[in-house]
Amino acid sequence: MPSTRKPDDAGTAEVADTEDVADTPEVTDSPEVAEENPPEAPGGKTSKGADRRGIVVGGVLLAASAGVVVYGVLNTAEKPEQHHVPTAAVTYEVEGDGTADITYQARSESGDAVVANGVTLPWKKTVNVPLGKAPLVTITLGEKGGRASCQLAVRGRHVQTATAFGRFGRATCQGELPSPEPSDANAAGQEGS
């Protein structure tokens, strides 16, 4: 049915549909309408915000995994093989009364010294010392003085004894260890295999 126009008081025309409402097609959510009016997500945010968060999270995960891959590629340089350093068992013993500061050499590739302050005597320790390094124990008495003696044994064989006396008295026991023999180095390499 055609629509008719009626003029109103202001001179504008009002359109009145004479068609039956049931005959007009109903407008449903078409793709165009859905694009223009996105549904709201909980909290009043649109699904575009949720999509953006997903993209950001995905980008962060991608960057993190790329970092792990780059680290793995850059960290593939050949690492030097750990070499076993042949050692000998060395026993340090300090006898006496009271306390003393004790410095001794223990196992490490560089043969660094270990310092123990205020040790109650008597004291005894067996450690492994790298071949080619000189085993050494030094005792230093405190302000009260006294008397203490150090002893050094290599592979169970007594090497040296020394005694410290009086206030801040000092004594040092030192021995010798042979340099590693080629056979010792080969044996050490076979032990690690």
C-alpha positions as CSV (number, residue, x, y, z in Angstrom):
1,M,0.0,0.0,0.0
2,P,1.2,3.5,-0.7
3,S,2.0,5.8,2.1
4,T,0.1,9.1,2.4
5,R,1.4,12.4,3.7
6,K,-0.5,14.8,5.9
7,P,0.7,18.3,6.5
8,D,1.0,19.3,10.1
9,D,0.8,22.8,11.6
10,A,4.5,23.6,11.1
11,G,4.3,22.9,7.4
12,T,6.2,19.7,7.5
13,A,4.7,16.5,6.2
14,E,4.3,13.5,8.3
15,V,4.6,10.1,6.8
16,A,2.1,7.5,7.8
17,D,2.5,4.0,6.7
18,T,-0.7,2.3,5.6
19,E,1.0,-1.0,5.2
20,D,0.4,-3.7,7.7
21,V,3.3,-4.1,10.2
22,A,3.2,-7.9,9.9
23,D,4.0,-7.6,6.2
24,T,7.2,-5.6,6.7
25,P,10.4,-7.6,6.9
26,E,11.9,-7.6,10.4
27,V,15.4,-6.3,10.8
28,T,17.6,-8.9,12.4
29,D,21.3,-8.8,13.5
30,S,22.9,-8.7,10.1
31,P,26.7,-8.7,9.7
32,E,26.6,-5.0,9.1
33,V,24.7,-4.3,12.3
34,A,26.9,-6.6,14.4
35,E,30.0,-4.8,13.1
36,E,28.6,-1.4,14.1
37,N,27.3,-2.4,17.5
38,P,29.7,-5.0,19.0
39,P,28.3,-6.8,22.0
40,E,29.7,-5.7,25.4
41,A,31.9,-8.0,27.4
42,P,31.6,-8.2,31.2
43,G,32.8,-5.0,32.8
44,G,31.5,-2.8,30.0
45,K,34.3,-3.5,27.6
46,T,33.7,-4.5,24.0
47,S,35.0,-7.7,22.4
48,K,37.5,-5.6,20.5
49,G,39.2,-4.8,23.8
50,A,39.3,-8.6,24.5
51,D,40.7,-9.2,21.0
52,R,43.4,-6.6,21.6
53,R,44.4,-8.2,24.9
54,G,44.7,-11.6,23.1
55,I,46.9,-10.1,20.5
56,V,49.1,-8.4,23.2
57,V,49.4,-11.7,25.1
58,G,50.2,-13.6,22.0
59,G,52.9,-11.0,21.1
60,V,54.5,-11.3,24.5
61,L,54.5,-15.1,24.3
62,L,56.0,-15.0,20.8
63,A,58.7,-12.5,22.0
64,A,59.5,-14.7,25.0
65,S,59.8,-17.9,22.9
66,A,62.0,-16.0,20.4
67,G,64.2,-14.9,23.2
68,V,64.6,-18.5,24.4
69,V,65.5,-19.6,20.9
70,V,68.1,-16.8,20.4
71,Y,69.6,-17.7,23.8
72,G,69.9,-21.3,22.8
73,V,71.6,-20.5,19.6
74,L,74.0,-18.0,21.2
75,N,74.8,-20.3,24.1
76,T,75.9,-23.2,21.9
77,A,79.6,-22.3,22.0
78,E,81.8,-25.2,22.9
79,K,82.5,-25.2,26.6
80,P,85.9,-26.3,27.7
81,E,86.0,-29.8,29.0
82,Q,86.3,-30.1,32.8
83,H,89.8,-31.6,33.5
84,H,90.3,-33.7,36.6
85,V,93.2,-32.4,38.6
86,P,95.2,-35.3,40.2
87,T,95.5,-34.9,43.9
88,A,97.2,-36.5,46.9
89,A,95.7,-37.0,50.4
90,V,97.3,-34.6,52.9
91,T,96.7,-34.7,56.7
92,Y,97.1,-31.6,58.7
93,E,97.2,-31.9,62.5
94,V,97.6,-29.2,65.2
95,E,98.1,-30.2,68.8
96,G,98.1,-27.9,71.8
97,D,95.7,-26.1,74.2
98,G,93.4,-23.2,73.7
99,T,92.7,-21.7,70.3
100,A,94.7,-20.8,67.1
101,D,94.1,-19.4,63.7
102,I,94.9,-22.1,61.1
103,T,95.6,-21.6,57.4
104,Y,95.9,-24.6,55.2
105,Q,95.8,-25.5,51.5
106,A,92.9,-27.7,50.3
107,R,91.7,-29.0,47.0
108,S,91.0,-26.6,44.2
109,E,92.5,-26.2,40.8
110,S,94.4,-23.2,42.0
111,G,95.3,-24.7,45.4
112,D,93.9,-21.8,47.3
113,A,94.3,-21.5,51.0
114,V,91.5,-22.0,53.6
115,V,91.5,-19.9,56.7
116,A,89.9,-21.1,60.0
117,N,90.0,-18.5,62.8
118,G,89.7,-19.3,66.5
119,V,89.9,-23.1,66.1
120,T,89.8,-25.0,69.4
121,L,92.8,-27.3,69.7
122,P,93.6,-30.2,69.1
123,W,92.5,-30.1,65.4
124,K,93.0,-32.6,62.5
125,K,91.9,-32.5,58.9
126,T,92.6,-34.6,55.8
127,V,92.2,-32.9,52.4
128,N,93.2,-33.5,48.8
129,V,95.8,-31.2,47.4
130,P,96.5,-30.9,43.7
131,L,99.7,-32.5,42.6
132,G,102.4,-29.9,41.9
133,K,101.2,-27.6,44.8
134,A,103.0,-27.5,48.1
135,P,100.8,-28.6,51.0
136,L,101.0,-26.1,53.8
137,V,99.6,-25.5,57.2
138,T,100.3,-22.3,59.3
139,I,99.2,-21.8,62.9
140,T,99.1,-18.5,64.7
141,L,98.5,-18.3,68.4
142,G,96.4,-15.6,70.0
143,E,97.2,-12.8,72.5
144,K,97.2,-15.3,75.4
145,G,100.1,-17.2,73.8
146,G,100.8,-20.8,74.7
147,R,102.3,-23.6,72.7
148,A,101.0,-25.5,69.7
149,S,102.6,-27.7,67.1
150,C,101.6,-28.5,63.5
151,Q,102.3,-31.8,61.7
152,L,102.0,-32.6,58.0
153,A,101.6,-36.1,56.5
154,V,101.3,-36.8,52.7
155,R,99.6,-40.0,51.7
156,G,99.9,-41.2,55.3
157,R,103.7,-40.5,55.5
158,H,104.9,-37.9,58.1
159,V,106.7,-35.0,56.4
160,Q,107.3,-32.2,58.9
161,T,106.6,-30.9,62.4
162,A,106.9,-27.3,63.8
163,T,106.1,-25.7,67.1
164,A,104.8,-22.2,67.9
165,F,105.5,-20.5,71.3
166,G,104.3,-17.5,73.2
167,R,102.1,-14.5,72.4
168,F,101.1,-14.5,68.7
169,G,103.6,-17.3,68.1
170,R,103.6,-18.8,64.5
171,A,104.6,-22.1,63.0
172,T,104.5,-23.5,59.5
173,C,104.6,-27.0,58.2
174,Q,105.2,-27.5,54.5
175,G,105.7,-30.5,52.2
176,E,106.2,-31.2,48.6
177,L,103.9,-33.0,46.2
178,P,105.3,-34.2,42.9
179,S,104.1,-32.7,39.6
180,P,101.5,-34.7,37.9
181,E,103.0,-37.5,35.9
182,P,101.8,-38.1,32.3
183,S,100.5,-41.4,33.6
184,D,98.6,-39.7,36.5
185,A,97.0,-37.3,33.9
186,N,96.0,-40.3,31.7
187,A,94.6,-42.2,34.7
188,A,92.6,-39.2,35.8
189,G,91.2,-38.8,32.2
190,Q,90.2,-42.5,32.2
191,E,88.5,-42.2,35.6
192,G,86.3,-39.3,34.2
193,S,85.4,-41.4,31.2
